[in-house]
Amino acid sequence: MTKPIKIGVGIFVVVVLAGYFGINFATEYVLPYSPIRPGRCTDDGGVLTPSAAGLIWKSFDVTVEDTIQLRGWFVDSKLKPARGTIFLLHGIASCKSTMIPTADLLTSSGFNCVLYDSRANGESGGINCTFGYFEKDDLSAFIDSAQSRFPDSGPYAVFGNSLGAAVAIQAMERDRRLVCGVVESPFANLRDVIHDYFARMFLIRINSIPDRALTFTEKIAHFPIDGVQPAVSAKRVTQPVMVIHGLEDKHISPSYGKLVFDNLRSREKEWLPIPTGDHYNLRKVGGEEYKRKIVEFFQHHLLAAT
C-alpha cells in the first residue's frame, strides 16, 4: 500500500470514528433534550396582554405536583351571565398571550376563558414538556381550581392549538367535565411527530437515531414516549369535538388531524379543513367563517350542557 493510500485510509477511518462518536454523543447528550426543552415565550417585550386587548381579567395560578406553579389568567365574559368557561391551550414554545385573540372572540360571545402557560413554557414552572402525559392532569387541576374559586363558571370546554390540541384530546379522554372541545392541528402520536421533526432538521429520515435519543428523553422527563398517542385517546372521547387542520401544514401533517378525527367516538364531531392553511395561519386564512364555526360550536354544545 502506497503512502498516499495509507494516508487516505487513515483519514477515512478518523472521519468514520469521529462521526460514530459524534452521533453517539448527540443522541445521548443533545438530541434527547430537543423536544422537551422548548424556548420560553414570555409576556415581556411588548407581547399582547389582556389589559391591552381591553379584556377584564384576574390572575389565576395553579400549583401542581406540589412544586410546579402554572401561571394563568381568568378572563371574564363580556356578556352576563356567562355561558360557561373555555380553557385555551397554546402550542409548544408559545405562551398564554398568543391565545388572547381567541379569548377576545369567545368572551365577546358570552364565555369566560382561562389562559395559562403550559408547564415548561412561558412563565410557568417545570423544565420538561411531556406533550400531554402530565399536562392533561394540569388541565384537570385548573378545572378543580375554577370550580372552587369561581363556583358559577361551569360548564367547561377546551380549545387547543398544536401541543394544546394534543393535551386537549388526552384530557377529554379522562375528564368528563370537559363537555366539548375544539382542537387545531393535533398530532396523532408523539413518536411519529418527533420522527418528522428530526427529518426536517437533518434533511434525511433515519428513525433509528431519534428513537435512540428518545430512550434518554424518557429517562430525563420521566414519561413513556409511546404513552402519548392522541389518536388512541380519541377512541375513548365521546364528547363533541371539532378538529381543524390546515391542508398545507408542513409541521404536523393534516393526515394526523384526520386520523384523530376519524378515531373519535363522539356522535357529534366536525372536521374543518382549511385548504390554504399552514401550521400558523389558520385564524388569518380561515377568516370570518373560521371564527363563526368555532363560536357556533361552543354556543351549541355548552348551551346543551347547562
C-alpha positions as CSV (number, residue, x, y, z in Angstrom):
1,M,0.0,0.0,0.0
2,T,1.5,3.3,-1.0
3,K,1.9,6.2,1.4
4,P,-0.9,8.4,-0.2
5,I,-3.3,5.4,0.1
6,K,-2.3,4.8,3.7
7,I,-2.9,8.5,4.5
8,G,-6.3,8.4,2.7
9,V,-7.4,5.3,4.6
10,G,-6.3,6.8,7.8
11,I,-8.3,10.0,7.2
12,F,-11.3,7.9,6.3
13,V,-11.1,5.9,9.5
14,V,-10.7,9.1,11.5
15,V,-13.8,10.6,9.9
16,V,-15.8,7.4,10.4
17,L,-14.8,7.2,14.1
18,A,-15.5,10.9,14.6
19,G,-18.9,10.6,13.0
20,Y,-19.7,7.5,15.1
21,F,-18.7,9.0,18.4
22,G,-20.3,12.3,17.4
23,I,-23.6,10.7,16.7
24,N,-23.5,8.7,19.9
25,F,-22.7,11.9,21.9
26,A,-25.5,13.8,20.2
27,T,-28.1,11.0,20.7
28,E,-27.3,10.8,24.4
29,Y,-26.5,14.4,25.4
30,V,-28.1,16.8,22.9
31,L,-31.0,15.3,20.9
32,P,-32.9,13.9,23.9
33,Y,-33.4,17.4,25.2
34,S,-34.5,19.0,21.9
35,P,-38.2,18.0,22.1
36,I,-38.8,18.5,25.8
37,R,-37.0,21.8,26.5
38,P,-38.9,24.4,24.4
39,G,-37.7,28.0,24.1
40,R,-39.6,30.3,26.5
41,C,-42.2,32.7,25.2
42,T,-42.9,35.3,27.8
43,D,-45.3,38.2,28.3
44,D,-42.5,40.8,28.3
45,G,-41.2,42.9,25.4
46,G,-44.5,44.2,24.0
47,V,-46.3,40.9,23.9
48,L,-50.1,41.4,24.0
49,T,-51.7,41.4,27.4
50,P,-55.4,41.1,28.4
51,S,-55.5,44.7,29.6
52,A,-54.1,46.0,26.3
53,A,-56.8,43.9,24.5
54,G,-59.5,45.5,26.6
55,L,-60.3,42.3,28.5
56,I,-61.4,42.1,32.1
57,W,-59.2,39.5,33.9
58,K,-57.7,38.3,37.1
59,S,-54.6,36.3,37.9
60,F,-55.3,32.6,38.0
61,D,-52.3,30.5,39.0
62,V,-52.4,26.8,40.0
63,T,-49.6,24.7,41.6
64,V,-49.3,21.1,40.5
65,E,-47.2,18.2,41.9
66,D,-46.7,20.5,44.9
67,T,-43.9,22.4,43.3
68,I,-44.7,23.4,39.7
69,Q,-46.6,26.7,39.5
70,L,-48.6,27.3,36.3
71,R,-49.3,30.9,35.6
72,G,-52.7,31.8,34.2
73,W,-55.4,34.4,33.7
74,F,-59.2,34.1,34.2
75,V,-60.8,36.4,31.6
76,D,-64.4,37.3,32.2
77,S,-67.2,37.1,29.6
78,K,-68.2,40.4,28.1
79,L,-71.8,39.2,28.3
80,K,-73.7,38.3,31.5
81,P,-74.4,35.8,32.7
82,A,-71.6,33.8,31.1
83,R,-72.5,30.6,29.2
84,G,-69.5,28.7,30.6
85,T,-65.8,28.7,30.7
86,I,-63.3,27.6,27.9
87,F,-59.7,26.7,28.6
88,L,-57.4,27.9,25.9
89,L,-54.2,25.8,25.4
90,H,-51.3,27.2,23.4
91,G,-48.7,25.4,21.3
92,I,-45.1,24.4,22.1
93,A,-42.6,27.2,22.7
94,S,-45.6,29.5,22.9
95,C,-47.5,31.1,25.8
96,K,-50.9,32.2,27.0
97,S,-50.6,35.7,25.4
98,T,-50.9,34.1,21.9
99,M,-54.4,33.0,22.8
100,I,-55.7,36.5,23.6
101,P,-57.2,37.0,20.1
102,T,-59.2,33.8,20.7
103,A,-60.1,34.9,24.2
104,D,-61.4,38.2,22.7
105,L,-63.6,36.3,20.2
106,L,-65.0,33.9,22.8
107,T,-65.6,36.4,25.6
108,S,-67.4,38.6,23.2
109,S,-69.7,35.6,22.5
110,G,-70.5,35.1,26.2
111,F,-67.9,32.7,27.5
112,N,-65.3,33.1,30.3
113,C,-61.8,32.0,29.2
114,V,-58.9,30.6,31.1
115,L,-55.5,31.1,29.5
116,Y,-52.4,29.6,31.1
117,D,-48.8,28.8,30.3
118,S,-48.3,25.1,30.0
119,R,-45.5,23.6,32.1
120,A,-42.0,24.3,30.8
121,N,-43.5,27.1,28.7
122,G,-44.0,30.9,29.2
123,E,-43.9,32.0,32.8
124,S,-44.9,28.6,34.3
125,G,-42.6,26.3,36.2
126,G,-41.3,23.0,35.2
127,I,-38.4,22.2,32.9
128,N,-39.8,19.4,30.7
129,C,-42.6,19.4,28.2
130,T,-44.3,16.0,28.1
131,F,-46.8,16.6,25.3
132,G,-49.8,15.8,27.4
133,Y,-48.6,13.0,29.6
134,F,-48.6,15.2,32.6
135,E,-50.3,18.3,31.0
136,K,-53.7,16.6,30.9
137,D,-53.6,16.4,34.6
138,D,-52.6,20.0,34.8
139,L,-55.7,20.9,32.9
140,S,-57.8,18.9,35.4
141,A,-56.1,20.8,38.2
142,F,-57.2,24.1,36.6
143,I,-60.8,22.8,36.4
144,D,-60.7,21.8,40.0
145,S,-59.5,25.3,40.9
146,A,-62.1,27.0,38.7
147,Q,-64.8,25.1,40.4
148,S,-63.5,26.1,43.8
149,R,-62.7,29.8,43.1
150,F,-65.5,30.5,40.6
151,P,-68.4,28.2,41.5
152,D,-70.7,29.5,38.8
153,S,-68.1,29.2,36.0
154,G,-69.3,25.9,34.5
155,P,-69.9,24.1,32.2
156,Y,-66.3,23.7,30.9
157,A,-64.8,23.2,27.4
158,V,-61.4,23.3,25.9
159,F,-59.8,24.9,22.8
160,G,-56.2,23.7,22.0
161,N,-53.7,24.5,19.3
162,S,-50.9,22.1,18.2
163,L,-49.4,20.9,21.5
164,G,-52.5,22.3,23.2
165,A,-54.7,20.2,20.9
166,A,-52.9,17.0,21.8
167,V,-53.3,17.9,25.5
168,A,-57.0,18.6,25.0
169,I,-57.7,15.3,23.4
170,Q,-55.9,13.4,26.1
171,A,-57.6,15.4,28.8
172,M,-61.1,14.9,27.3
173,E,-60.4,11.1,27.4
174,R,-60.2,11.2,31.2
175,D,-62.0,14.3,32.4
176,R,-65.7,14.3,31.5
177,R,-66.1,17.8,33.0
178,L,-64.9,19.0,29.6
179,V,-68.2,18.8,27.8
180,C,-66.8,19.6,24.3
181,G,-63.6,20.8,22.6
182,V,-62.1,22.4,19.5
183,V,-58.6,21.3,18.5
184,E,-56.4,22.8,15.9
185,S,-53.5,20.9,14.2
186,P,-53.3,17.9,16.6
187,F,-50.6,15.2,16.1
188,A,-51.6,11.6,16.2
189,N,-48.8,10.1,18.3
190,L,-45.7,11.6,19.7
191,R,-43.1,9.2,18.3
192,D,-44.2,9.9,14.7
193,V,-44.2,13.7,15.0
194,I,-40.7,13.6,16.5
195,H,-39.5,11.4,13.7
196,D,-40.9,14.1,11.3
197,Y,-39.2,16.9,13.4
198,F,-35.8,15.2,13.1
199,A,-36.3,14.5,9.4
200,R,-36.9,18.2,8.8
201,M,-33.9,19.2,11.0
202,F,-31.4,16.9,9.3
203,L,-33.0,16.7,5.8
204,I,-32.9,12.9,6.0
205,R,-35.2,10.4,7.7
206,I,-33.2,7.9,9.8
207,N,-35.7,7.0,12.6
208,S,-33.2,4.8,14.5
209,I,-31.3,7.9,15.6
210,P,-34.3,9.8,17.2
211,D,-35.6,6.5,18.6
212,R,-32.3,6.0,20.4
213,A,-32.4,9.6,21.6
214,L,-35.9,9.1,22.9
215,T,-34.8,6.4,25.2
216,F,-32.8,9.0,27.0
217,T,-35.7,11.5,26.7
218,E,-37.9,9.1,28.6
219,K,-35.4,8.9,31.5
220,I,-34.8,12.6,31.6
221,A,-38.5,13.6,31.7
222,H,-39.9,10.5,33.4
223,F,-42.6,9.7,30.9
224,P,-43.1,7.0,28.2
225,I,-43.0,8.4,24.7
226,D,-45.5,5.9,23.5
227,G,-47.8,6.9,26.3
228,V,-48.7,10.0,24.3
229,Q,-51.0,9.0,21.5
230,P,-53.9,11.4,20.9
231,A,-55.2,9.2,18.1
232,V,-55.6,6.4,20.6
233,S,-57.0,8.7,23.2
234,A,-59.6,9.8,20.6
235,K,-61.1,6.3,20.6
236,R,-62.3,6.9,24.1
237,V,-63.5,10.5,23.6
238,T,-67.3,10.7,23.4
239,Q,-67.8,14.4,23.9
240,P,-68.5,16.7,20.8
241,V,-65.2,17.7,19.1
242,M,-64.3,19.9,16.2
243,V,-61.0,19.2,14.6
244,I,-59.4,22.0,12.5
245,H,-56.3,21.4,10.3
246,G,-54.5,23.4,7.6
247,L,-54.1,21.2,4.5
248,E,-50.7,22.9,3.8
249,D,-49.3,22.2,7.3
250,K,-45.7,21.1,6.9
251,H,-45.1,20.8,10.7
252,I,-47.9,18.5,11.6
253,S,-49.4,16.6,8.7
254,P,-53.1,17.1,8.2
255,S,-53.3,13.3,7.9
256,Y,-52.6,13.2,11.7
257,G,-55.5,15.6,12.4
258,K,-57.8,13.5,10.2
259,L,-56.8,10.3,12.0
260,V,-57.6,11.9,15.3
261,F,-61.0,13.0,13.9
262,D,-61.8,9.5,12.4
263,N,-60.9,7.8,15.7
264,L,-63.2,10.0,17.8
265,R,-66.1,8.1,19.3
266,S,-68.1,11.3,19.5
267,R,-71.6,11.1,17.9
268,E,-71.3,14.8,17.2
269,K,-68.0,15.7,15.6
270,E,-66.9,18.1,12.9
271,W,-63.9,18.1,10.5
272,L,-62.9,21.6,9.4
273,P,-60.0,21.5,6.9
274,I,-58.5,24.9,5.9
275,P,-57.3,24.5,2.3
276,T,-54.7,27.2,2.3
277,G,-53.9,26.9,6.0
278,D,-50.5,26.0,7.4
279,H,-49.4,25.5,11.0
280,Y,-49.5,29.2,11.9
281,N,-52.1,31.0,9.9
282,L,-55.4,29.2,10.4
283,R,-57.1,32.2,12.1
284,K,-55.9,34.5,9.3
285,V,-56.8,32.5,6.3
286,G,-59.9,30.9,7.9
287,G,-61.4,34.4,8.2
288,E,-64.9,35.0,9.4
289,E,-66.2,31.6,8.6
290,Y,-63.5,30.0,10.8
291,K,-64.5,32.3,13.7
292,R,-68.2,31.8,13.2
293,K,-67.9,28.0,13.2
294,I,-65.9,28.0,16.4
295,V,-68.3,30.3,18.2
296,E,-71.4,28.4,17.0
297,F,-69.8,25.1,18.0
298,F,-69.3,26.3,21.6
299,Q,-72.6,28.0,21.8
300,H,-74.5,24.9,20.8
301,H,-72.7,22.4,22.9
302,L,-72.1,24.4,26.1
303,L,-75.7,25.6,26.0
304,A,-76.8,22.0,25.7
305,A,-74.8,21.2,28.9
306,T,-76.4,23.8,31.1
